[in-house]
Amino acid sequence: MTTSRIKPHLAPPWFLRLRRFAALYLVLALTGVVGTATAAIPIEHWVHASGARVYLVTSPTIPMLDVQINVDGGSRRDPAAQAGLASATASLLSAGVQAQGSFPALDENQLSEAWVDLGAQFGASAGSDRFSLSLRTLTRDDLLSGAVRLAARQMAAPAWPETVWQRDRERLLASLREADTRPATHASRSFARAVYRGHPYGQEPTADTLMAIGVADMQGFWRRHVVACRAQVSLVGAIDRPTADRIVGELMAPLQAHGCEDLPAVSEVQPLAQAIEERLPFDAAQAQVLLGQPGYRRNDPDFFALLVGNHILGGGGFTSRLTHEVRERRGLSYSVYSYFSPGLHAGAFQLGLTTRPDQADLALSVAREVVSGFVADGPTEAELRAAKDNLVNGFGLRLDSNRKLLDNVANIAWNGLPLDYLEHWTDRVEAVTVDDIRRAFQRVLQPGRMVTVVVGGT
């Protein structure tokens, strides 16, 4: 990702203004001038002429704009033999632009400096499902127009320098070698392979897959997946709808040239037919223990029951049942957690902890008992009330900046959620019952058919 690199003693005037804007936002948020979490958040939605679906929240308090463009180009689209292709493509996007008309070519350093001069940021990233492009800029006319123009240039004519990819690939290979020295790496890899069993969600880059990726592969991935017709553009900031539509048009113009090739369907994650257990020797002071299975898709109708239920089980930190049983009552682990990772497909349910190697079996046994008991009986009313209070009272922290609000708007766009989803989020949490959680967990989790990975236990 291209980011600003500022030396404090050389900070230009725009940077000093940006710091003042940030300080002003903090004061406004603390004094309640910035909208509260329970206030309506009007999201305007329309389909741009390019085919892109646009979601806009006008936030005039601070003269800034955040934009996120999401397309179906995450790692689930990586060929198995080229795992890491989406992330490599995103990374190399910031390595320079080709000459265009009267605009000269820029190498990666010149491109970075151009963004610094604008006081803006632009970058790309790839997750499991999405390929994302993000722009942040001030909305003063000259800065806004310059940032949008430079982003469009970067999208229209990436330089794709071979020398930069060779350098970056060596860094990635070195990072993989270093990761191989950590037991947690081996645990997570084994867990993903066993849970997903060939599904792209379980693919991870290796030395072989990185060596199989060339610049031409990135160019093909970019043209095939980053297209206007499937783009979802979320904008949060001090702009109106006509300005947003103009910005979307400028940003989508380079992507319209990519066409709109149909993408093949991706298979679903299959449930486990039986329990799987893997024990890997590793000379380490702590054993790594992972337990889990395929979970649920983001569009599951029991999303809120599963969200609240997991907060009680292992997602609520020191207030969770796993922490109470594994850490506080028995002192078997400093930290124990559980989470779901729903996506376009059933992401994993994962429970994890670290413990002394000679305690690994006992800690695992206790964790299994807690999960089995929770699935069978659900939470207590007291646990449910505490979880609701924690989630509802913390909801404002999900929206206390333009960046966080943008993430939520992009989530609504990506998952096809109602435009008033945020307004009713706390109501949906409050509506969850003990019976809802018990029914949802019994449907989704099968404690007798889970993957267990222990690395370093005795």
C-alpha positions in Angstrom: 0.0 0.0 0.0 1.3 3.5 -0.9 1.4 5.5 2.3 2.8 8.9 3.4 6.3 8.9 4.8 6.9 12.2 6.6 10.0 13.4 8.4 8.8 15.4 11.4 11.1 18.3 10.8 10.1 18.5 7.2 6.3 18.3 7.7 4.7 20.4 4.9 1.7 22.8 5.6 -0.9 20.2 4.4 0.3 17.8 7.1 0.0 20.4 9.9 -3.5 21.1 8.7 -4.4 17.4 8.6 -3.2 17.1 12.3 -5.5 20.0 13.2 -8.4 18.3 11.4 -7.8 15.1 13.3 -7.6 17.0 16.6 -10.8 18.8 15.8 -12.6 15.5 15.0 -11.5 14.1 18.4 -12.9 17.2 20.2 -16.2 17.0 18.2 -16.5 13.3 18.9 -15.9 13.7 22.6 -18.4 16.6 22.9 -21.1 14.7 21.0 -21.1 17.0 17.9 -20.2 14.0 15.7 -23.3 11.9 15.4 -24.0 9.3 18.0 -24.1 5.6 17.4 -27.9 5.4 17.7 -28.5 8.3 15.2 -29.7 7.4 11.8 -26.9 6.9 9.2 -28.4 7.7 5.8 -26.8 5.7 3.1 -27.5 6.8 -0.5 -27.3 3.9 -3.0 -27.4 3.9 -6.8 -25.9 2.1 -9.8 -23.4 4.2 -11.7 -23.4 4.3 -15.5 -20.3 2.0 -15.5 -22.3 -0.7 -13.7 -20.6 -0.1 -10.3 -22.9 -0.1 -7.3 -22.3 3.1 -5.2 -22.9 3.6 -1.5 -22.5 7.1 -0.1 -22.6 8.6 3.4 -22.3 12.3 3.5 -20.3 13.3 6.5 -19.6 17.1 6.3 -18.1 17.7 9.7 -14.5 17.0 8.7 -13.2 18.0 5.2 -12.0 14.5 4.3 -13.1 11.7 2.0 -12.6 7.9 2.3 -13.3 5.7 -0.7 -13.2 1.9 -0.9 -13.7 -0.1 -4.1 -14.3 -3.8 -3.6 -14.4 -6.5 -6.3 -14.5 -10.3 -6.4 -10.8 -10.8 -6.6 -9.7 -12.2 -3.2 -7.4 -15.1 -2.5 -10.3 -17.5 -3.2 -9.7 -16.6 -6.9 -6.0 -17.6 -6.7 -5.1 -20.7 -8.7 -3.9 -23.4 -6.3 -0.4 -23.5 -7.9 -0.2 -19.7 -7.5 -1.5 -19.1 -4.0 -0.6 -15.5 -3.1 -1.4 -14.1 -6.6 -4.1 -11.7 -5.4 -2.0 -10.3 -2.6 1.1 -10.0 -4.9 -1.0 -8.1 -7.5 -2.3 -5.7 -4.8 1.3 -5.1 -3.5 2.8 -4.4 -6.9 0.1 -1.9 -7.8 2.0 0.7 -5.8 5.3 0.1 -7.6 4.9 2.9 -10.2 2.8 4.1 -13.1 3.5 4.2 -16.8 3.6 7.5 -18.8 0.2 8.7 -20.0 -0.3 11.5 -22.4 1.4 14.6 -20.8 1.9 12.8 -17.5 5.4 11.3 -17.2 6.1 7.8 -15.8 6.6 7.5 -12.0 8.7 4.9 -10.3 7.6 3.6 -6.9 9.5 6.4 -5.0 8.2 9.1 -7.2 4.6 7.8 -6.9 4.9 7.7 -3.1 6.2 11.3 -3.1 3.3 12.3 -5.3 0.9 11.0 -2.8 2.8 12.7 0.0 2.5 16.0 -1.8 -1.3 15.6 -2.0 -1.5 14.6 1.6 -3.4 11.6 0.5 -3.2 7.8 0.6 -4.0 5.2 -2.0 -3.4 1.4 -1.8 -4.7 -2.0 -2.5 -5.2 -5.2 -0.5 -6.6 -8.7 -0.9 -8.6 -10.7 1.6 -10.2 -14.1 1.2 -13.1 -12.8 -0.8 -12.4 -9.2 -1.8 -9.8 -7.3 -3.7 -9.9 -3.7 -2.3 -8.7 -0.3 -3.4 -8.7 2.5 -0.8 -8.4 6.2 -1.2 -8.2 8.8 1.6 -7.9 12.5 0.8 -8.8 16.0 2.0 -11.8 17.5 0.1 -10.3 20.9 -0.7 -10.9 21.2 -4.4 -7.4 21.1 -5.7 -6.3 18.2 -3.3 -9.5 16.2 -4.0 -9.2 16.5 -7.8 -5.5 15.7 -7.7 -5.9 12.6 -5.5 -8.7 11.2 -7.7 -6.7 11.9 -10.8 -3.6 10.2 -9.5 -5.6 7.2 -8.2 -7.2 6.9 -11.7 -3.8 7.0 -13.3 -2.5 4.3 -11.0 -5.4 2.1 -11.8 -5.2 2.8 -15.6 -1.5 2.2 -16.1 0.3 0.3 -13.3 4.0 0.0 -14.2 4.3 -3.7 -13.1 8.1 -3.5 -12.8 9.7 -6.9 -12.9 12.7 -5.9 -10.7 10.4 -4.7 -7.9 8.5 -8.0 -8.0 11.8 -10.0 -7.8 12.8 -7.9 -4.8 9.5 -8.2 -3.1 9.3 -11.9 -3.7 12.7 -12.4 -2.0 11.3 -10.5 1.0 8.2 -12.7 1.0 10.3 -15.9 0.8 12.5 -14.7 3.7 9.3 -14.0 5.6 8.1 -17.5 5.0 11.4 -19.0 6.1 11.2 -16.9 9.3 7.5 -17.9 9.9 8.5 -21.6 9.6 10.5 -21.2 12.8 7.3 -20.4 14.8 5.0 -23.2 16.1 2.0 -21.0 15.5 2.7 -21.0 11.8 2.6 -24.8 11.6 -0.5 -25.0 13.7 -2.5 -22.5 11.6 -1.4 -24.1 8.3 -2.3 -27.6 9.5 -5.6 -26.4 10.8 -6.6 -24.6 7.6 -5.7 -27.6 5.4 -7.8 -29.9 7.6 -10.8 -27.6 8.0 -11.0 -26.6 4.3 -9.7 -29.7 2.6 -8.9 -28.3 -0.8 -11.2 -25.3 -0.7 -9.4 -22.0 -1.7 -10.0 -20.6 1.8 -7.4 -23.1 3.0 -4.7 -22.1 0.4 -1.6 -20.3 1.7 1.4 -19.0 -0.2 4.5 -21.2 -0.2 7.9 -20.8 -1.8 6.8 -22.9 -4.8 3.6 -20.9 -5.4 5.4 -17.6 -5.1 8.0 -18.7 -7.5 5.2 -19.6 -10.0 3.9 -16.1 -10.0 5.1 -13.7 -12.7 4.3 -10.1 -13.6 2.2 -11.3 -16.5 0.0 -13.4 -14.1 -0.6 -10.2 -12.0 -1.5 -8.2 -15.1 -4.0 -11.0 -16.1 -5.5 -11.1 -12.6 -5.8 -7.4 -12.5 -7.7 -7.2 -15.8 -9.9 -10.2 -15.2 -11.0 -9.4 -11.6 -10.8 -5.7 -11.1 -13.7 -4.6 -13.3 -16.2 -1.8 -13.1 -19.3 -4.0 -13.7 -18.7 -5.9 -10.5 -17.3 -3.1 -8.4 -18.9 -1.8 -5.2 -17.8 1.7 -4.3 -18.3 3.0 -0.8 -17.7 6.7 0.0 -17.8 8.4 3.4 -16.9 12.1 3.6 -17.7 15.7 3.0 -19.1 15.4 -0.5 -22.6 15.4 -2.0 -24.1 12.9 -4.4 -23.2 14.7 -7.7 -19.6 14.9 -6.6 -19.6 11.3 -5.6 -21.0 10.2 -8.9 -18.3 12.2 -10.7 -15.5 10.7 -8.6 -16.9 7.2 -9.2 -17.0 7.9 -12.9 -13.3 9.0 -12.9 -12.2 6.0 -10.9 -14.2 3.5 -12.9 -13.1 4.7 -16.3 -9.8 2.7 -16.2 -11.6 -0.4 -15.0 -14.3 -0.3 -17.8 -11.5 -1.0 -20.2 -11.0 -4.4 -18.5 -14.4 -5.6 -19.9 -16.6 -7.8 -17.8 -15.5 -11.4 -18.1 -17.7 -14.0 -16.3 -16.1 -15.7 -13.4 -16.4 -19.4 -12.6 -18.3 -20.4 -9.5 -16.3 -21.3 -6.4 -17.3 -24.5 -4.6 -18.7 -24.4 -1.1 -16.8 -25.5 2.0 -17.9 -29.0 2.8 -18.8 -30.1 6.4 -16.5 -32.6 8.2 -17.6 -36.2 8.1 -15.5 -37.1 11.1 -13.1 -35.8 13.7 -9.5 -35.1 12.6 -6.6 -34.8 15.0 -3.0 -33.8 14.1 -0.1 -33.7 16.6 3.1 -32.1 15.4 6.3 -32.3 17.4 8.0 -28.9 17.9 10.7 -27.9 20.4 9.0 -24.9 22.0 8.2 -23.5 25.4 4.5 -23.4 24.6 2.2 -25.8 22.9 -0.2 -24.4 20.3 -3.7 -25.9 20.4 -6.4 -25.2 17.8 -9.9 -26.7 17.6 -12.6 -26.0 15.1 -14.5 -26.8 11.9 -16.2 -25.1 9.0 -18.6 -22.5 10.4 -21.2 -20.5 8.5 -21.6 -18.0 5.6 -22.1 -14.3 6.3 -25.6 -14.4 5.0 -26.7 -17.0 7.5 -30.0 -16.0 9.1 -28.7 -16.8 12.5 -25.8 -14.3 12.2 -26.7 -12.3 15.3 -27.4 -15.4 17.4 -24.0 -16.8 16.5 -22.3 -13.4 17.0 -23.7 -13.0 20.5 -23.2 -16.6 21.4 -19.6 -16.6 20.4 -19.0 -13.4 22.5 -20.2 -15.5 25.5 -18.3 -18.6 24.5 -14.8 -17.2 23.7 -15.0 -13.9 21.9 -15.6 -11.6 24.9 -12.1 -11.7 26.3 -12.0 -11.9 30.1 -15.8 -12.2 30.3 -16.0 -15.3 28.1 -16.8 -18.8 29.4 -13.6 -20.3 27.9 -11.5 -17.7 29.7 -13.3 -18.5 33.0 -12.9 -22.2 32.7 -9.5 -22.6 31.1 -7.6 -19.6 32.5 -9.3 -18.4 35.7 -10.4 -21.7 37.3 -7.5 -23.9 36.2 -4.7 -21.7 35.2 -4.0 -23.7 32.0 -3.5 -20.8 29.6 -2.9 -17.1 29.7 -5.2 -16.5 26.7 -7.9 -18.6 25.1 -10.3 -17.4 22.4 -12.9 -18.5 19.9 -14.2 -16.8 16.8 -16.2 -17.4 13.6 -14.9 -16.0 10.2 -17.9 -16.0 7.9 -17.5 -15.0 4.3 -19.0 -15.7 0.9 -18.4 -19.3 2.0 -18.4 -21.0 5.4 -15.4 -19.6 7.2 -13.9 -21.6 10.0 -14.9 -21.7 13.6 -11.6 -21.6 15.5 -10.8 -22.0 19.2 -7.2 -21.4 20.1 -4.9 -21.4 23.2 -1.3 -21.8 24.2 -0.2 -23.7 27.2 2.8 -25.6 28.7 3.5 -28.7 26.6 2.8 -31.0 29.6 -0.7 -29.4 30.0 -1.8 -29.5 26.4 -4.0 -32.6 26.8 -5.7 -31.2 29.9 -6.3 -27.8 28.4 -7.7 -29.4 25.2 -10.0 -31.6 27.3 -11.3 -28.6 29.2 -11.9 -26.6 26.0 -13.8 -29.4 24.4 -16.0 -29.8 27.5 -16.8 -26.1 27.4 -17.7 -26.2 23.7 -19.8 -29.3 24.1 -21.6 -27.9 27.1 -22.3 -24.6 25.4 -23.6 -26.3 22.2 -25.9 -28.6 24.3 -27.3 -26.0 26.8 -26.5 -22.6 25.4 -25.6 -19.6 27.7 -27.3 -18.6 31.0 -29.6 -15.6 31.1 -26.9 -13.8 33.1 -24.3 -14.5 30.5 -26.6 -13.3 27.7 -27.4 -10.1 29.5 -23.8 -9.3 30.1 -22.9 -10.0 26.5 -25.7 -7.8 25.2 -24.6 -4.9 27.4 -21.0 -5.2 26.3 -21.9 -5.4 22.6 -24.5 -2.6 22.7 -22.5 -0.3 24.8 -19.5 -0.8 22.6 -21.3 -0.3 19.3 -20.3 3.4 19.1 -16.7 2.4 18.9 -17.5 0.7 15.6 -18.5 4.0 14.1 -16.3 6.6 15.8 -14.2 7.6 12.7 -14.8 7.9 9.0 -12.6 4.9 8.4 -14.6 2.7 10.6 -17.9 4.0 9.2 -16.5 3.3 5.7 -15.7 -0.3 6.7 -19.3 -0.8 7.9 -20.8 0.7 4.7 -18.5 -1.5 2.6 -19.6 -4.5 4.6 -23.3 -3.6 3.9 -22.5 -3.3 0.2 -20.5 -6.5 0.0 -22.9 -8.7 1.8 -26.1 -7.2 0.4 -27.4 -6.0 3.8 -30.3 -3.6 4.2 -29.3 0.1 4.0 -30.6 0.6 7.6 -28.6 -2.3 8.9 -26.5 -0.1 11.3 -29.6 1.6 12.6 -31.1 -1.7 13.8 -27.8 -3.5 14.8 -28.4 -3.0 18.5 -32.0 -4.0 18.2 -31.0 -7.2 16.5 -28.5 -7.9 19.3 -31.1 -7.2 22.0 -33.6 -9.5 20.3 -31.4 -12.6 20.6 -32.6 -15.2 23.1 -30.9 -18.1 24.9 -33.0 -20.5 22.7 -31.8 -18.7 19.6 -28.2 -19.2 20.5 -28.7 -22.8 21.5 -30.6 -23.6 18.3 -28.0 -21.8 16.1 -25.0 -23.4 17.8 -26.5 -26.9 17.6 -27.1 -26.4 13.9 -23.7 -25.0 13.0 -21.2 -26.8 15.4 -20.6 -30.5 15.8 -18.3 -31.0 18.8 -17.8 -34.6 17.9 -16.6 -33.8 14.4 -13.9 -31.1 14.8 -10.3 -30.6 13.7 -7.8 -30.7 16.5 -4.2 -29.5 16.0 -1.6 -29.6 18.7 1.9 -28.4 18.0 4.5 -29.0 20.6 2.5 -30.9 23.1 4.0 -34.0 24.9 
